[in-house]
Amino acid sequence: MFGTFLNIFKVPELRNKLLFTIGLLAIYRIGFYVPVPGVDQDAMFKGMGSGGGASDLLNYFQLFTGGNLRQSTIFGLGIMPYISASIIFQLLVTVVPSLEKLQQEGDTGRRKIQEYTRYATVGLCFINGMVWMKYIASQGFLFSHYEGAWFGMTFTYMVMSLTMLTTGTVFLMWLGEQIDEYGLGSGISLIIMAGIVSSLPSAVIMVGGNLKLTGTAGAGEFDIPKVLFLVLMFVAVVAGAILIMQAQRRIPIQQAKQTRGRRVYGGQRHYLPLRVNHGGVMPIIFASSMLIFPGLIFGFLDGRWRNVVWTTLSEQFRSGEYLYILTYIIAIYFFAYFWTTVQFRPKEMANNLRDYGSFIPGLRPGKRTADYLEKVMGRITYVGAGFLAIIAIIPTLVASSMQISFQVSAFLGGTGLLIVVSVTLDLVQRIEANLIMRNYKGFLGGEGPIKGGR
């Protein structure tokens, strides 16, 4: 593997792309620590670190959006508004005929949809930024001379803060597009992964600082058996995540034979790969974002009208509680099937097979083929959603049962780990393809791409 890394720098084009990508990610990490003026960062950090729904929201944001609302930096909103706008337009393309027609026009139509996505990102930035700055002002985290009548702020400060937060997200979006065009890998995904991986050193330092070599470890402490368990669990979950991200259900496809003159063409047998985890990390992202709000809402109602109903619901929708975990699993299954229904189109796939003269052995082209593909996808989606549910609840279960910080247990599963695994696999496959194209061996020393890469 060390020789493979050396081979990367032997190829000028690949070396330049890699260095360009690293440079832009370094710019992102520098801007990550530039605070928004006017906010008392010390008071805000102490106030937002006390736990509860708001703290869970901040941990969720920082985990997979590349932002940092806990200290209200210029990249505080992260890339989340752009991701939200992209998801919205992906769903709209399937239901709005004009957008579907644009997508079918090829590169020109996709560029137009991308332009609409950018405009929607700016609008979402203003909305998210307004809500966030209003919350900061209501909690008393602003310096007194910036307080005013406009949502708790002066008009000038409101415009300035919203402009900075919006500009930060737009700049991150631009960085991602530059990496896509001139760098290596998916820019937005790499930015998110950089934000996730950046918290790994602090988790390791936390484990080392609370390591107890003798006696029994208490709450928040780590002894040798507990550390070994965490390491083994991390390796097992990463291996399982790679397996499910690469897993496929291969449907045998037979190509029809055609006779032209004295020659017979076609007749080859190949496979139609269906991904077991067709939705990727999207079901977990949707489910996690949805479950943030019940805790906030019930906590607000309990504070306003305290009674046994609101108190029980507020407690049960905290991370690690039974009702929270059960709702989390149900939401993951729901969004897994929802995302598969939106993205997977068996009728269109069956028509394409028929148009290209291919068929599934034992099934007639057309409706029967579409029904079979839909049935198979429904079954494998059930398995993929079950694995996602297991991965999602592992950090919560480990944190509650072993009494350790979520910052440490977050690397044992969940959205963050799946994003890191999927982005790393994509990056390795791109490097592998570039090396093999130039007659260099890949990371595994073989002559072809890694299994499942092509």
Secondary structure, 3 states (H helix, E strand, C coil): CHHHHHHHHHCHHHHHHHHHHHHHHHHHHHHCCCECCCECHHHHHHHHCCCCHHHHHHHHHHHHCCCCCCCCECCCCCCHHHHHHHHHHHHHHHHCHHHHHHHCCCHHHHHHHHHHHHHHHHHHHHHHHHHHHHHHHHCCCECHHHCCCECCECHHHHHHHHHHHHHHHHHHHHHHHHHHHHCCCCHHHHHHHHHHHCCHHHHHHHHHHCECCCCCCCCCCECHHHHHHHHHHHHHHHHHHHHHHHCEEEEEEEECEEEECCEEEECCEEEEEEECCCCCCHHHHHHHHHHHHHHHHHHHHHHHCCCHHHHHHHHHCCCCCHHHHHHHHHHHHHHHHHHHHHHCCHHHHHHHHHHCCEECCCCCCCHHHHHHHHHHHHHHHHHHHHHHHHHHHHHHHHHHHHCCCHHHHHHHCHHHHHHHHHHHHHHHHHHHHHHHHCCCCCCCCCCCCCCCCC
